[in-house]
Amino acid sequence: MPASQAGRRGFESHRPLSAGPVAPLERRGFCLGAAGLPLVVSRRIFPTPPTVAIRLEHAEHNPAFLWRNPEPKPSYDVVIVGGGLHGLSTAYYLARNHGITNVAVVERGWLGNGNAVRNTTVIRSNYLREESMPLYEFSLQLWSTFGQELDHDVLFDPRGMLTLTHSRGEAAAARRTVYANRLHGIDAEWLEPAEVKQYCPIVNISPDVRYPVYGASLQARAGIARHDAVVFGLARAASALGVDLIQGCEVTGFNIVDGAVRGVQTTRGRIAAGRVGLVGAGRTTLLTTMAGFDVPIQSYPLQALVSEIFDQVLPCVVMSGALHVYVSQAHKGELVMGASRDNYLSYAQRGSFHLIESQIQAALELYPIMKRAHVLRTWAGIVDMSPDASPIIGTTPVRDLYLNCGWGTGGFKATPASGWVFAHTLATGEPHALNAPFRLDRFETGALIDEHGAGVSAH
Ligand SMILES: Cc1cc2nc3c(=O)[nH]c(=O)nc-3n(C[C@H](O)[C@H](O)[C@H](O)COP(=O)(O)OP(=O)(O)OC[C@H]3O[C@@H](n4cnc5c(N)ncnc54)[C@H](O)[C@@H]3O)c2cc1C
């Protein structure tokens, strides 16, 4: 859900796990009216998000209950550029796994203002390539205890994910992924149409529709989590370990001496650094251009939308690559729907209407039950697409400057693992075994890790 949803209810429900159990209905995010019917929540209850200035003012009050809000120090061992999920996760694991706490995360806006809270929270590990599977599987395993580790409920919910197929060719390709996953110890099943219907009763498996369902792959351990809770939990934990989280601090240049980075120039002054990690997602190329080198990243808008709130009707995540639509139901009851990216480059966090129209058309064919649902809200983020739809994690042509980007449409699920391996890389100067194949120079050597088939938009 977008930042607009990080409102009053969000803060109330994101209390430390140590605060004790919450009532089951509240925990599942249900919101029942007097007659036990779902309560439709309108913008009157979740008011229009305030302006950036007001949000930053709010952020200054956050330290009172979640994290400190310090002034930047003149120098740090490590400066991380970008206060999204991956930047925060990296800072957290630098402190937790490596004992490096003289760390700053510098963020041009407020923590989590980018894709961190604009994504649709699908978590899974059923990728195809042997380089990708271990990385995403490690992440999925970290998710299962992430909330306890952060002492902050991130609402991780492994409810299962179906990837529908609509042609023989697509079904064959999906089966191939199922077999590849199993060979790597990742749970994967193939379901025939009747089994799909059993697993998710609202899917239309009629043979008389334009794109009939030929079957689906299932990853039962896949699921969703609550993205703003992950931002809050990571920020809180990193701050408690001594990391400085500096909001409203845009990096505008780099101090590079004899081919090595020695610090960053920011809108809040110069900050010296032993090492710098770039985790700018959709704005990565702006950063690397300032540092004097190019990366093969293109920035595209990616949209999503939510319906009004319903009783729970969708027990799992369902994705359809051919129809370019995927849907899950948030704990609170909104149907959360995504599509493929808009096909033009942009840094504006908005997309075009025709994509929304075609994703709704597809959704209505697949789930006739949704024909009376209303769209409550749409939004977009800017995703950093690499040529092989895989991330870039490692060294750069500038010494002591490291890069973590290219997660494109699928980086939410990788939050724990990405931070873990990038922290290792920053701490030791060497890649972790899991990120070693994801080097920048693979675009020169040709050792590509093609994951274009990984999902609707590789989510
Ligand atoms: C609509 C949508 C749906 C998605 N759905 C899924 C999904 O279902 N599952 C999944 O796994 N992934 C999904 N993703 C992808 C996922 O959101 C991203 O891959 C991931 O969030 C990127 O990492 P991040 O959180 O660190 O990025 P961001 O939150 O974008 O963080 C980057 C940060 O860097 C900051 N920054 C940039 N330049 C500077 C600068 N010069 N100085 C200081 N700070 C700077 C930005 O302000 C930003 O806060 C989706 C993305 C979108 C947009």
The ligand as an SDF file (V2000), in Angstrom:
LIG
                    3D

 53 58  0  0  0  0  0  0  0  0999 V2000
    3.7310   -0.6240   -7.8800 C   0  0  0  0  0  0  0  0  0  0  0  0
    4.8690   -1.5120   -7.4460 C   0  0  0  0  0  0  0  0  0  0  0  0
    4.5940   -2.8280   -7.0990 C   0  0  0  0  0  0  0  0  0  0  0  0
    5.6300   -3.6590   -6.6820 C   0  0  0  0  0  0  0  0  0  0  0  0
    5.3180   -4.9140   -6.2630 N   0  0  0  0  0  0  0  0  0  0  0  0
    6.2880   -5.7120   -5.7690 C   0  0  0  0  0  0  0  0  0  0  0  0
    5.9310   -6.9790   -5.2500 C   0  0  0  0  0  0  0  0  0  0  0  0
    4.7610   -7.3520   -5.1980 O   0  0  0  0  0  0  0  0  0  0  0  0
    6.9330   -7.7810   -4.7810 N   0  0  0  0  0  0  0  0  0  0  0  0
    8.2390   -7.4030   -4.8310 C   0  0  0  0  0  0  0  0  0  0  0  0
    9.1040   -8.1800   -4.4340 O   0  0  0  0  0  0  0  0  0  0  0  0
    8.5940   -6.1590   -5.2830 N   0  0  0  0  0  0  0  0  0  0  0  0
    7.6570   -5.3160   -5.7500 C   0  0  0  0  0  0  0  0  0  0  0  0
    7.9880   -4.0710   -6.2260 N   0  0  0  0  0  0  0  0  0  0  0  0
    9.4090   -3.6630   -6.2760 C   0  0  0  0  0  0  0  0  0  0  0  0
    9.9340   -3.1510   -4.9420 C   0  0  0  0  0  0  0  0  0  0  0  0
    9.0660   -2.1850   -4.4180 O   0  0  0  0  0  0  0  0  0  0  0  0
   11.3210   -2.5280   -5.1370 C   0  0  0  0  0  0  0  0  0  0  0  0
   12.1680   -3.4110   -5.8580 O   0  0  0  0  0  0  0  0  0  0  0  0
   12.0090   -2.2030   -3.8230 C   0  0  0  0  0  0  0  0  0  0  0  0
   11.1530   -1.5250   -2.9410 O   0  0  0  0  0  0  0  0  0  0  0  0
   13.2240   -1.3140   -4.1180 C   0  0  0  0  0  0  0  0  0  0  0  0
   13.9990   -1.1360   -2.9850 O   0  0  0  0  0  0  0  0  0  0  0  0
   13.8280    0.0940   -1.9560 P   0  0  0  0  0  0  0  0  0  0  0  0
   12.6770   -0.1710   -1.0820 O   0  0  0  0  0  0  0  0  0  0  0  0
   15.1300    0.2470   -1.2860 O   0  0  0  0  0  0  0  0  0  0  0  0
   13.5160    1.2950   -2.9590 O   0  0  0  0  0  0  0  0  0  0  0  0
   13.0080    2.7560   -2.6220 P   0  0  0  0  0  0  0  0  0  0  0  0
   12.0100    2.7450   -1.5480 O   0  0  0  0  0  0  0  0  0  0  0  0
   12.6160    3.3890   -3.9200 O   0  0  0  0  0  0  0  0  0  0  0  0
   14.3160    3.4020   -2.0080 O   0  0  0  0  0  0  0  0  0  0  0  0
   15.2570    4.1900   -2.7020 C   0  0  0  0  0  0  0  0  0  0  0  0
   15.4500    5.4250   -1.8740 C   0  0  0  0  0  0  0  0  0  0  0  0
   16.5790    6.1550   -2.3490 O   0  0  0  0  0  0  0  0  0  0  0  0
   16.2970    7.5120   -2.1290 C   0  0  0  0  0  0  0  0  0  0  0  0
   17.1990    8.3130   -2.9420 N   0  0  0  0  0  0  0  0  0  0  0  0
   17.2840    8.3170   -4.3010 C   0  0  0  0  0  0  0  0  0  0  0  0
   18.1930    9.2280   -4.6990 N   0  0  0  0  0  0  0  0  0  0  0  0
   18.7040    9.7970   -3.5710 C   0  0  0  0  0  0  0  0  0  0  0  0
   19.6650   10.8190   -3.3270 C   0  0  0  0  0  0  0  0  0  0  0  0
   20.2770   11.4490   -4.3410 N   0  0  0  0  0  0  0  0  0  0  0  0
   19.9410   11.1480   -2.0540 N   0  0  0  0  0  0  0  0  0  0  0  0
   19.3230   10.5460   -1.0110 C   0  0  0  0  0  0  0  0  0  0  0  0
   18.3730    9.5920   -1.1870 N   0  0  0  0  0  0  0  0  0  0  0  0
   18.0800    9.2150   -2.4490 C   0  0  0  0  0  0  0  0  0  0  0  0
   14.8380    7.6340   -2.5390 C   0  0  0  0  0  0  0  0  0  0  0  0
   14.2240    8.8000   -2.0530 O   0  0  0  0  0  0  0  0  0  0  0  0
   14.2540    6.3600   -1.9640 C   0  0  0  0  0  0  0  0  0  0  0  0
   13.7070    6.5480   -0.6800 O   0  0  0  0  0  0  0  0  0  0  0  0
    6.9850   -3.1970   -6.6580 C   0  0  0  0  0  0  0  0  0  0  0  0
    7.2540   -1.8740   -7.0080 C   0  0  0  0  0  0  0  0  0  0  0  0
    6.2010   -1.0300   -7.3820 C   0  0  0  0  0  0  0  0  0  0  0  0
    6.5180    0.3950   -7.7440 C   0  0  0  0  0  0  0  0  0  0  0  0
  1  2  1  0
  2  3  1  0
  2 52  2  0
  3  4  2  0
  4  5  1  0
  4 50  1  0
  5  6  2  0
  6  7  1  0
  6 13  1  0
  7  8  2  0
  7  9  1  0
  9 10  1  0
 10 11  2  0
 10 12  1  0
 12 13  2  0
 13 14  1  0
 14 15  1  0
 14 50  1  0
 15 16  1  0
 16 17  1  0
 16 18  1  0
 18 19  1  0
 18 20  1  0
 20 21  1  0
 20 22  1  0
 22 23  1  0
 23 24  1  0
 24 25  2  0
 24 26  1  0
 24 27  1  0
 27 28  1  0
 28 29  2  0
 28 30  1  0
 28 31  1  0
 31 32  1  0
 32 33  1  0
 33 34  1  0
 33 48  1  0
 34 35  1  0
 35 36  1  0
 35 46  1  0
 36 37  1  0
 36 45  1  0
 37 38  2  0
 38 39  1  0
 39 40  1  0
 39 45  2  0
 40 41  1  0
 40 42  2  0
 42 43  1  0
 43 44  2  0
 44 45  1  0
 46 47  1  0
 46 48  1  0
 48 49  1  0
 50 51  2  0
 51 52  1  0
 52 53  1  0
M  END
$$$$
